[in-house]
């Protein structure tokens, strides 16, 4: 079973006015900043960047990054370790936002009523329980022993590299093959789904 705190430290749902509707920590997260202060700060970054461009996608610190996803007037933000690839968390936030939109009435009064947002905890656990082969740059990959003709060029490159080198981290595969991170992750996911390669314990 996936250990959530290896991928997710904190999740926030913030109204665009800066009001924190939900904050939850996972694992040994020691995030002790006042919720009102951090929510205002994180939403201010999104509001400011929206006035200049298309909004914030990411804020990085020394050891962590905050990834953003806006859905209408709500901002979903995840704090994750720096080694976690962005695309996986963006997909997670997008999935959670869509499910929350179905569960929360459009007419809900947000004046202090945060009770409906508590269900997000269940959605987070459900999401990670259903994604046991979550791919990160630190994932150790190896071929499974199964073989079939691989038509996609990126998939073929990754499979051939693992066949030659044996068990290797995805980050090293990307570096050696000079592949873009998102393309490499997508190709790796497709190879895993077809049982051509697998993620193994490091």
N, C-alpha and C positions, 0 to 999 in steps of 0.2 A: 504494500500500500504506500502511496506517495506521502512523504512527510512534508506537510504544508510549509512549515517554517524554513525549509531549505530553499523555498522559492519565493516566499511572501513574508515580509516582516509586519507590515501594517497596510490597512486599506481605509480610505476616507471616502465618504460621499459628502460633497459640499455644494450647497446652493450657490448660484452665481453671485448672490449678494454677500457671500462670505460665511454664511451660517453653516456650521457643521451638523449634518443630519445623522451621521454615523461614523464612528471610528472604532476599529478593532485591531488588536495586536495578536501576533501569532508566534508561537515558540517562546524563545527567551528574549523577545524584543524588549529593549529598555528605553523605549521612546517616552521621555518624561516631559517633553515640552507641553505647555498649556494648550489644550485643544482649541480654544478660541483663538489664541495667538497664531498657532500653526495653520489653522483653517483659513484665517484671514490672509496670511502670508501666501499660502499656496494658491488661493483663489485670485489674489491680486496679481500674481505672475500670469495666470491664465487670462485674466481680464486685460492686462497690459499688452500681452503678446497678441491677443485677439484684435486689439486696436491697430496693431502694426502689421499683422500677418494673419495666419489661420489658427492662431492659438498655440498654447504650449503643448509639447509632446513629451519633454523630458527635462528634469533638473537633476544635475549630478553633484554629489559631495565626494569626499575622499573615498569612502567605503560603500556608499549606497547611491541609488538613483530613485527619483520619484517619476513615475510614468503616468501620464494624463490621458483621459478619454472623456470628452464632453458629449453628453446626450441631452439635447434641448437645454433646459436651464439647470441641469445637474452636472457636476464635475466629479468624475471617478478617478481617484488617485491611488496608486499602489507604491509603497516603499519596498524595494527589493535589493538584494545584494548585487554588487556591480557585475558579477560573473553571469548573471541570468540574462539571457538574450531578450531584447526588447520585443520582438514580434510575438513571442509566446505570451508575454504579459499584456500586450495590447489586445490580443485575441481574447484573453481572459476577461479584461475589463469590458470589452465590447459585448461579450456573451452575458456577463453579469448585468450590464446596463439594459440590454434587451429584455432579460427576464424580469428585472425590477420594473420596467415600464409596463409589463403585462400585469404585475401584481399590485402596483400602487395606483389607485384611482386618480384620474387627471384632475379631479376637483378637490384633491386633498388639501387641507389647510396646513401650511407649513409653519404656522406661528407656534413653535415650540413642540409640535406634535411629531416626535421622532419614532414613536412606537412601530409604525409600519416598516421602518427600515431595518429593524432587528432581524428580519428574515434573511438578510444578506449573509449572515453567518452560516446558515444552512446551505445557501447557494454556493458559497465558497468551498465548503467541505465536499459538497456534491460534485462540483467541478473538478477538484483535484483527485477525488476518488475515482472519477471516470476517465482520468488522463494519467494512467500509471506510467506510461513511457514518455514523460515530459523531457524534451530535449533541451539541454543547455550547452554552452561552450565547453563545459567541463565533463560532459558525458563521454564515457569510455565506450567506444564502438568496436565491434568485430563482426566478421562475416558469420553467418549462421550455419553454413554448410550446404544450404540450398542454392541452386543456381538456375537462372533462366536468362534468356537474351534480354539485355537492357538497352532500350532504344534512346532514352533521355541521356544526353551527353554528360550532364552534371552527375546524374545517378551513376552512370558508367564509370566516371572518373573516381568517384568516392569508393565505389565497390572495388575497383581495380587497385586503388591505393591501399585499402584495408587488406585485400588479398595478398598484397606484396609485403606490407609492413606489420600486419597482425593488429593486435589490440592497440588502439590509439585514441587520444582525445579529439573531439570534433574541432577544437581550436587549432590543433596541429594540422589536421586535415585541411582546414580552410587556408592556413598559412602556406602549407606545402603546395597546394593546388591553385593558390591565388584566386579563390572563389569568393564571391560576395556572400556576406553572412546570411542574408535572407534566402538567397538561392540555395546555399549549402544546407540550411536547416530544412527547407522544403524538400529537397532531394533526399536528405537523410530520413525525414518522416515517411516519404513514399517507399523507401527501401525497407524501413522497419515494418510498415503496414503489409508489405508483400513477403515479410519474413526472410528477406535476403541478408539483412544485418540485424544486430540486436544491441541494446544498451546493456552493459554488464557492470557489476559492482566494481568500484575502483579499489 
